[in-house]
Amino acid sequence: MAPDELTSVVTKLWREAFGLPERPDLTPCPVSGNNRVFLAHSQDRRAIVKWYFRGKSGDRDRQDCEWRFLAYAEKTGTEQAPRPLGRDIGAGVTLMEYLAGEKPTPGEVGEAEVMSAADFLQQLNSREHSCSADLSEAAEACFCSNRHFAVVQQRLARLTFEPNSDVEEQAAKLVAEMNRFWNDLRPSITIALQDLGLAPNDELAISERAISPADFGFHNAIRGPSGRIGFFDFEYGGWDDPAKTIADFSLQPALPVPAKLRPIFVSRALELWPQDRTLERRTEIMMPLFALKWCCIMLNPFSRLLGSPRRFADPMMDVEEQKQQQLGKARAAFSRLAATGSSAQAFQDESPAEASVSN
């Protein structure tokens, strides 16, 4: 879509949302995901424009999934997510509320911020609203341990390639180490879950499932003028395993949650599913699996299946530089995971890594 076509689409959505005849200006926002994002603004009004990447037929409809998630969040009454303002399905463009404020930095994530994240998750999973939620499954949703195993196996398989450079050679060696680790980890997790009375194909009951924001963390957050934390980027959100929701928030490396504060979030989150008496222990057992998955996600630049969305979002992206950076971060995280067997230790004090469950 040409720039003038995008402007026409946004202007139509703007006028429908605000009832104003003006034509907003569009300013590109910094690239950090798989889509193109713009700030639409006039003299006294601002909104966010998201132009979604579209893959082959049958791929997840990111625009529709996020629209439904935003509509559901609005229904809950939360003020921690942007309101959906309008969309053009044919163009793949959505207009949503602008959350004023600043993105938190690693040194600014404290107990109040972690509690705010727990509040948001709690509001999303309020029984008053969740029973009627019109949401799809989250990206890579898992409702039994075999599905969790399959997701990790698929991510490792995507990282199987014939190296064509020194950095790819190093990545291939790391992936081989990760595969060996996984081959030992999987049976130990299976046995530990069986001790809980959980068979590999036992699915979570509907009441035991979570409404998950998916790519949930302070890398996708804004601190408003009042200090309130708002969250955004829900195109991969939906129904999922609460153990995965808890783990992904705790382990996401783009803007890590301080290790000493993770138990606060975990404790609050566990209160949301009291009917699942195995959740706490199951989350603990599965944590190394989730940590290994995040190591795979860090290596996404080496997956030839996953490059198109990032190139759509940032045509000027230096792929080789990104490979070098992400390899270093994945190697550091995996080395700690393999040495300690602790997922929390693996991501402790990790410098921010560009990683997203959407990749």
Buried (B, 14 or more C-beta within 10 A) or exposed (E): EEEEEBBBBBBBBBBEBBEEEEBBEBEEEEBBBBBBBBBBBBEEBBBBBBBBBBBEEEEBBBBBBBBBBBBBBBEBEBBBBBBBBBBBEEBBBBBBBBBEBEBBEBEEBEEEBBBBBBBBBBBBBBEEBBEEBEBBBBBBBBBBBBBBBEBBEEBBEBBEBEEEEEBBEBBBEBBEBBBEBBEEBBEEBBEBBEEEEBEBEBBBEEEBBBBBBBBBBBBBBBBBEEEBBBBBBBBBBBBBBBBBBBBBBBBBBBBBBBBEBBEBBBEBBBEBBEEBEBBBBBBBBBBBBBBBBBBBBBBBBBBEEBBBBBEBBBEEBEEEEBBBBBBBBBBBBBBBBBEEBBBBBBBBEBEEBBBBBBB
